[in-house]
Amino acid sequence: MAVKLGTQNETVYPFEINNPNLYLDWTKYKDFKDIEILGMGEATHGTKEFFEIKAKTFEYLVINCNYRVFGIEASYGECNYINDYINSGVGNIDSVMRNFDFWTWRTQEVKDLILWMKNYNQFKSNSEKICFYGFDMQDIFSPIKYLLDFVKNDSVLEWNKLKNLTKPIISKTFSQAYKDCRTRSSKFADTLRNIYSSLKDWMSENKTYFIKNYSNKIFEKFNLCLDNYGQAIRFVSANNDKLFKMRDSCMAYNIIRIHNLEKANMFIWAHNGHVYLSHQNNYPSSYGLPMGGFLKKELGSKYYCIGFVFNQGNFQARENMQKKINIFKQSKARLKEFSVPIYEKNTLTNDLSTLKLESFFIDLTSSHNSIFTKPGKAYFIGAVFYNKRNSSEVLIAKKQFDGLIYINKTTRAVPLEFK
């Protein structure tokens, strides 16, 4: 669809979220088969439309473009339980979703996607099945828990020995472990590092057994599981000014390893601030490259990232209980529904709203519109909502994304409650 956007002609691909026949028309205008890793962001962690569009896009890519790997901004260890569920039926949907440590993914939209994956896999051969991965690395507990649960059914691998070795971890929550790393000097962190070293030795000693009785792929997956634990140790022990750079570089590294291990096209689901290609100039140098920047550097045009922007609407987030909230204390803040209006200072979304379309996609790689090459503000909200004034980000869209999806008005993702 040719339109006038600003002072220039632009090609946009409108779609209707609630119309199945038009819902995915925009995907037909990009050859996603040639993209090895597609990253799709979100401008908040709690928006129904973002989640539904990403879920439907992944389903389309599985059916039409041979995508077989799904990755999400969640811990590697916790997502292994979900992968077992969609591939082998281990557990039930509520039990596996409880493994999500982040409230962001405990929603009806994510649940529906997981159920779709399980149903899809039910009638597929192993080589055709979808696999589900987490690529985040903030959690010390879940990689070790998953390893112990796996070993428990194999007498040769000495579960009791591993349980005793890892007792300092499994006896704590992530928050407790983080607090101990911060308040007990380096003593607890040293304990965690010693456990990591011992577990890596154990994996090396049992490599032949793993490969013979399971597979080389299983061996490599557990190596990644332990390395994910090692990343978490460094993360909780790091100075605050290094946290963002460390996290994004590790997530990109994990995605590349998963992609190479599975040898299939991969879809990744995360916040805009992780999938995009560069931070803005006002970010401190300690932030380094975002995750998407590392992936673009590694893969070039084989990585394609789509950002989301919205004009107004509702979403869920944690309530800001104080002027500055520590990222490790966010879980103590209350989860609420918030609303933001059309904001005159959000220049990028104000420009896009002039088209009077509810939702559309633009391929920025083929756009020459100056709107996307100059700084423009849009809502940019993480896990905690502060206020309207502090919830926008200056974007140079063409520098930061390969494609852009605009939503005029959003609604809250549907939270799930577990007994």
ZADREN-296514 format. One line per field, with one value per residue (C-alpha): x, y, z. Coordinates in pm, 1 decimal, padded with zeros to 6 digits. Layout:
px <- c(X;...) .
py <- c(Y;...) .
pz <- c(Z;...) .
This chain:
px <- c(00000.0;00157.2;00097.4;00233.5;00423.7;00560.8;00669.2;00769.0;00608.7;00620.2;00513.2;00323.8;00156.9;-00162.0;-00309.6;-00610.4;-00534.3;-00882.9;-00924.9;-00764.3;-00764.4;-00561.6;-00376.3;-00052.8;-00063.5;00238.9;00459.9;00409.5;00610.7;00934.7;01115.3;01169.1;01301.2;01635.3;01647.0;01823.5;01726.5;01424.1;01401.3;01071.6;01064.2;00798.0;00761.1;00624.6;00646.2;00269.7;00080.9;-00170.6;-00132.8;00246.5;00222.8;-00050.1;00124.2;00449.8;00276.4;00087.9;00402.4;00594.0;00313.8;00323.6;00702.1;00685.5;00426.8;00558.5;00926.8;01074.2;01135.1;01190.5;01350.2;01173.3;01370.8;01243.7;01391.2;01375.5;01618.0;01764.0;01699.2;01332.8;01251.2;01392.6;01084.1;00861.4;01060.9;01012.6;00639.8;00587.5;00806.4;00735.7;00426.7;00613.7;00402.6;00097.6;00056.7;00006.8;00298.1;00544.1;00432.3;00506.1;00870.4;00866.9;01044.9;00945.0;00579.9;00599.9;00545.1;00277.9;00000.8;-00281.4;-00117.8;00204.6;00006.8;-00191.9;00131.4;00284.1;-00031.5;-00017.4;00346.2;00258.1;-00030.7;00188.5;00461.1;00215.8;00205.1;00560.4;00879.4;01167.2;01341.5;01025.2;00938.0;00964.0;01198.2;01157.0;01458.2;01529.1;01840.3;01852.4;02113.4;02013.4;01903.4;02145.0;01882.1;01692.5;01988.3;02101.8;01749.9;01695.1;02025.9;01937.6;01589.3;01739.2;02007.6;01765.1;01641.1;01989.7;02169.7;02502.8;02525.9;02521.3;02232.5;02303.1;02659.0;02540.2;02267.2;02518.9;02755.7;02486.1;02316.7;02439.4;02239.0;01922.6;01867.4;01827.8;01614.2;01768.4;01699.4;01869.2;02169.4;02199.7;02174.7;02444.4;02674.7;02627.8;02637.2;02882.7;03170.9;03313.3;03267.4;02937.1;03034.0;03350.2;03135.3;02922.3;03229.7;03376.9;03049.8;03060.9;03416.8;03323.5;03017.6;03216.6;03465.7;03175.0;03035.6;03374.7;03418.3;03073.9;03093.4;03131.4;02840.9;02616.1;02685.2;02650.9;02331.9;02164.5;02324.6;02594.2;02318.6;02200.3;02558.7;02597.8;02264.6;02377.6;02709.9;02511.1;02298.4;02611.1;02757.3;02426.9;02476.6;02832.4;02700.1;02453.0;02733.5;02923.4;02605.3;02505.7;02865.9;02918.3;02913.9;02589.9;02752.6;02848.6;02515.4;02351.3;02651.8;02714.0;02354.6;02309.3;02640.6;02563.8;02213.7;02349.5;02615.0;02347.7;02128.0;02415.7;02497.7;02134.5;02106.2;02421.5;02312.6;01968.2;02079.1;01741.7;01587.3;01517.9;01260.3;01350.8;01108.1;01236.2;01198.8;01277.8;01579.3;01737.4;01651.0;01745.9;02079.3;02221.2;02165.6;02110.3;02385.7;02247.4;02321.2;02644.5;02929.8;02915.3;02596.0;02795.6;02602.9;02249.2;02183.1;02061.4;02377.5;02589.0;02366.4;02385.0;02763.1;02777.1;02511.7;02477.6;02163.2;02079.0;01954.3;01643.2;01481.6;01134.8;01052.9;00709.0;00578.7;00235.4;00044.2;-00168.3;-00330.4;-00309.6;-00045.8;00069.1;00387.4;00525.7;00431.5;00716.1;00735.9;01030.6;01236.2;01485.1;01396.8;01672.7;01619.7;01652.0;01373.9;01116.2;00930.9;00831.1;00646.7;00279.4;00174.1;-00088.3;-00265.5;-00151.7;-00268.9;-00082.5;-00244.5;-00138.6;00170.3;00259.9;00631.4;00633.0;00728.8;00784.0;00444.8;00275.7;00412.2;00297.9;-00047.3;-00118.2;-00182.0;-00501.5;-00432.6;-00476.5;-00173.6;00085.0;00433.4;00714.2;01029.8;01285.9;01563.7;01387.0;01260.0;01425.5;01194.0;01372.0;01130.7;01325.1;01671.7;01620.5;01562.4;01198.6;01041.4;00811.4;00688.3;00953.3;00850.8;01027.7;00921.9;00850.2;00627.4;00740.8;00523.0;00431.8;00711.7;00986.0;00850.5;00964.9;01284.6;01453.2;01482.3;01644.8;01428.1;01633.7;01949.3;01788.6;01545.5;01516.1;01136.7;00875.4;00521.1;00292.4;-00015.7;-00247.0;-00412.5;-00308.1;-00466.9;-00327.8;-00189.8;-00406.3;-00225.1;-00257.4;-00312.8;-00187.2;-00296.6) .
py <- c(00000.0;00330.7;00624.5;00969.6;00960.2;01297.5;01460.1;01136.0;00833.1;00514.8;00153.8;00016.2;-00319.7;-00280.3;-00574.9;-00634.2;-00806.5;-00955.2;-01061.9;-01403.6;-01350.4;-01028.5;-01090.7;-01207.4;-01041.7;-00831.4;-01141.2;-01212.7;-00906.0;-01026.7;-01349.4;-01478.2;-01811.6;-01637.7;-01501.7;-01743.6;-01560.2;-01331.5;-01116.4;-00956.1;-00701.1;-00538.3;-00182.2;-00312.7;-00650.0;-00667.7;-00591.7;-00834.6;-00717.9;-00751.0;-01103.1;-01215.4;-01076.7;-01247.1;-01577.2;-01573.3;-01472.6;-01765.1;-02004.4;-01866.5;-01905.0;-02264.5;-02362.8;-02160.4;-02082.8;-02389.6;-02225.7;-02489.3;-02306.3;-02071.2;-01864.2;-01627.2;-01378.3;-01626.6;-01853.9;-02144.4;-02388.0;-02306.0;-02328.3;-02682.0;-02795.4;-02632.4;-02794.0;-03135.7;-03066.2;-02969.2;-03254.9;-03540.6;-03438.1;-03427.9;-03242.1;-03029.1;-02677.5;-02514.9;-02696.1;-02605.8;-02242.6;-02209.3;-02253.7;-01905.4;-01695.5;-01370.9;-01266.6;-01128.0;-01468.7;-01596.9;-01485.2;-01644.3;-01541.8;-01731.0;-02027.3;-02046.0;-02041.6;-02324.5;-02532.6;-02467.3;-02587.5;-02904.9;-02976.9;-02910.4;-03145.9;-03423.5;-03541.5;-03458.0;-03660.0;-03561.4;-03370.5;-03167.6;-03080.4;-02732.6;-02682.1;-02421.8;-02243.9;-01969.0;-01763.6;-01538.4;-01591.8;-01421.2;-01735.9;-01950.2;-02193.6;-02335.2;-02468.8;-02671.5;-02786.0;-02910.0;-03097.2;-03267.1;-03360.3;-03518.2;-03713.5;-03837.9;-04114.6;-04237.4;-04434.6;-04426.9;-04047.6;-04043.9;-03814.1;-03809.9;-03694.8;-03410.4;-03316.0;-03280.7;-03086.3;-02837.3;-02807.0;-02447.1;-02351.7;-02558.3;-02461.6;-02095.9;-01889.3;-01664.5;-01358.5;-01519.4;-01617.5;-01266.9;-01114.0;-01348.3;-01257.5;-00890.0;-00894.5;-01172.5;-01037.7;-01296.2;-01600.8;-01723.9;-01633.5;-01838.7;-02131.9;-02098.6;-02085.6;-02395.8;-02579.5;-02471.7;-02600.9;-02934.7;-02973.5;-02903.8;-03171.8;-03409.2;-03338.7;-03401.4;-03729.1;-03847.9;-03726.1;-04072.0;-04204.5;-03911.8;-03947.6;-04327.5;-04346.3;-04021.5;-03824.7;-03572.2;-03312.4;-03387.2;-03360.2;-03020.0;-02900.0;-02979.2;-02810.8;-02501.4;-02550.5;-02538.2;-02245.9;-02064.1;-02120.5;-01988.8;-01675.9;-01621.7;-01639.6;-01365.8;-01163.6;-01162.8;-01092.9;-00804.1;-00433.5;-00261.0;-00066.9;-00393.6;-00573.7;-00458.9;-00520.8;-00860.9;-00972.4;-00876.6;-01024.5;-01351.2;-01371.7;-01321.9;-01588.2;-01831.7;-01767.3;-01837.2;-02160.2;-02272.0;-02183.0;-02378.5;-02673.3;-02702.0;-02607.9;-02450.7;-02106.9;-01943.9;-01699.0;-01490.9;-01305.8;-01026.2;-00657.4;-00393.4;-00295.9;-00637.2;-00722.9;-00388.8;-00314.0;-00023.2;00189.1;00560.4;00815.1;00905.2;00553.1;00516.9;00336.7;00063.7;-00066.1;-00181.9;-00337.7;-00465.9;-00832.5;-00760.5;-00564.8;-00869.0;-01089.6;-00850.0;-00836.3;-01217.1;-01289.7;-00975.3;-00981.1;-01329.3;-01155.1;-00941.0;-00756.3;-00606.4;-00345.1;-00246.6;00101.4;00209.0;00533.3;00482.4;00213.4;-00027.2;-00278.4;-00449.5;-00374.7;-00359.8;-00052.6;00182.3;00178.2;00413.6;00661.0;00395.5;00030.7;-00229.6;-00473.0;-00761.8;-00624.9;-00575.3;-00892.4;-00725.7;-00447.2;-00497.5;-00605.1;-00363.6;-00247.5;00093.1;00322.6;00583.9;00846.0;00986.7;01185.4;01496.0;01449.9;01103.0;01235.6;00901.5;00758.2;01092.9;01082.1;00722.3;00794.5;01042.5;00743.3;00667.7;00292.3;00068.0;-00151.2;-00189.9;-00316.8;-00123.5;-00286.0;-00027.1;-00187.1;-00074.7;00259.2;00591.1;00802.5;01069.1;01003.2;00685.3;00840.7;01119.9;01092.5;01036.9;00940.4;00646.5;00465.7;00229.4;00054.2;-00226.5;-00437.3;-00132.1;00160.8;00494.1;00755.6;00878.2;01133.6;00880.0;00600.8;00708.2;00639.4;00834.9;00604.7;00637.1;00361.7;00270.7;00242.6;00023.2;-00201.2;-00374.1;-00361.9;-00180.8;-00268.4;00012.9;-00042.0;00251.7;00133.5;-00151.7;-00362.2;-00547.8;-00899.8;-01147.7;-01254.4;-01610.5;-01700.0;-02029.4;-02192.0) .
pz <- c(00000.0;-00111.6;00123.9;00195.9;00525.7;00625.9;00299.5;00126.4;-00030.6;00178.0;00134.5;00431.7;00482.2;00688.3;00870.9;01091.8;01418.3;01454.3;01091.3;01029.2;00652.1;00676.4;01000.2;00840.3;00501.9;00592.9;00620.5;00251.0;00156.3;00310.0;00222.0;00574.6;00448.4;00387.2;00743.8;00978.8;01298.6;01321.2;01632.7;01730.9;02008.9;02221.5;02348.5;02680.9;02853.4;02901.7;02578.4;02432.9;02072.0;02073.3;02213.5;01975.1;01668.2;01764.0;01836.2;01505.0;01318.8;01465.3;01368.3;01013.2;00994.2;01118.5;00859.3;00564.2;00618.0;00791.3;01129.4;01398.2;01691.1;01931.3;02181.6;02448.6;02695.9;02983.4;03164.3;02967.6;03252.2;03309.2;02938.0;02915.1;03107.4;02846.1;02566.1;02728.7;02752.3;02388.2;02261.7;02502.9;02696.9;03030.3;03287.5;03209.7;03079.1;03420.2;03583.8;03308.8;03295.1;03665.9;03569.7;03414.6;03673.0;03497.9;03538.6;03183.8;03023.1;03261.0;03028.1;02834.1;02505.6;02585.0;02717.1;02392.1;02191.6;02396.0;02350.5;01975.0;01969.3;02157.4;01922.8;01618.0;01742.3;01817.7;01456.1;01348.1;01326.1;01554.3;01275.3;01207.6;01566.3;01714.5;02008.3;02282.7;02437.2;02684.6;02615.3;02921.6;03193.7;03520.1;03704.7;03904.7;04025.8;03726.1;03517.8;03819.1;03905.8;03550.5;03549.7;03879.8;03756.7;03444.4;03631.8;03898.2;03667.7;03574.9;03847.9;03664.1;03687.9;04071.1;04155.0;04530.6;04469.1;04247.3;04492.5;04773.8;04550.8;04450.0;04790.7;04845.6;04533.9;04551.0;04913.4;04803.7;04569.9;04306.1;04523.2;04821.4;04611.3;04471.4;04818.2;04948.6;04660.2;04741.5;05120.0;05198.5;04994.1;04753.1;04976.9;04833.9;04478.1;04523.3;04636.5;04322.7;04101.2;04267.0;04203.6;03839.1;03802.2;03963.0;03742.5;03426.8;03532.3;03593.5;03244.9;03088.2;03278.3;03163.7;02804.6;02652.3;02859.7;02765.8;02394.8;02394.3;02603.3;02497.3;02213.2;02137.9;02112.6;02467.7;02587.8;02420.6;02560.9;02914.2;02850.6;02756.0;03067.8;03286.0;03093.9;03147.9;03520.5;03489.6;03315.2;03599.3;03855.6;03674.5;03638.9;04006.4;04106.1;03862.6;03932.3;03832.8;03549.8;03376.5;03407.4;03083.3;02859.7;03017.3;02989.1;02623.0;02512.6;02692.1;02546.4;02194.4;02257.9;02379.7;02076.3;01837.3;02021.3;02011.8;01643.7;01559.7;01772.9;01611.1;01258.3;01179.9;01138.1;01474.1;01605.9;01912.3;02140.2;02364.3;02446.5;02184.0;02393.4;02338.2;01977.9;01832.1;01665.9;01864.0;02172.3;02141.5;02202.9;02545.0;02676.0;02877.2;02703.2;02968.4;02800.8;02497.3;02208.8;02262.4;02193.6;01840.6;01765.6;01850.5;01632.4;01337.6;01373.5;01365.9;01101.6;00891.3;00677.7;00809.8;01126.3;01086.4;01376.4;01401.3;01662.2;01791.4;01864.2;01986.2;02007.4;02320.0;02530.7;02821.2;02935.2;03252.2;03444.0;03795.0;03993.8;04077.2;04456.3;04489.7;04290.2;04183.1;04190.1;04186.2;03897.7;04141.7;04364.4;04093.6;04189.5;04517.0;04334.8;04252.9;03902.4;03772.1;03459.7;03337.1;03061.9;02859.9;02633.3;02300.0;02396.5;02196.8;02263.9;02105.6;01765.2;01588.6;01680.3;01615.4;01260.7;01210.1;01354.0;01072.7;00843.1;01041.7;01030.1;01331.3;01259.0;00987.3;00904.0;00733.3;00597.4;00703.0;00498.6;00180.6;00314.9;00232.2;00446.6;00653.1;00942.3;01010.5;00987.9;01242.2;01619.4;01713.8;02044.7;02114.4;02424.3;02557.9;02881.8;03066.6;03361.4;03582.9;03487.7;03628.5;03457.5;03110.8;03100.2;03177.7;02957.2;02612.3;02421.8;02145.9;01845.9;01507.8;01369.4;01062.5;01273.9;01534.6;01349.4;01012.8;01027.8;01234.7;01345.4;01455.5;01676.2;01734.2;02056.7;02283.9;02557.2;02855.1;02816.0;03007.2;03327.8;03453.5;03815.7;03955.7;04278.8) .
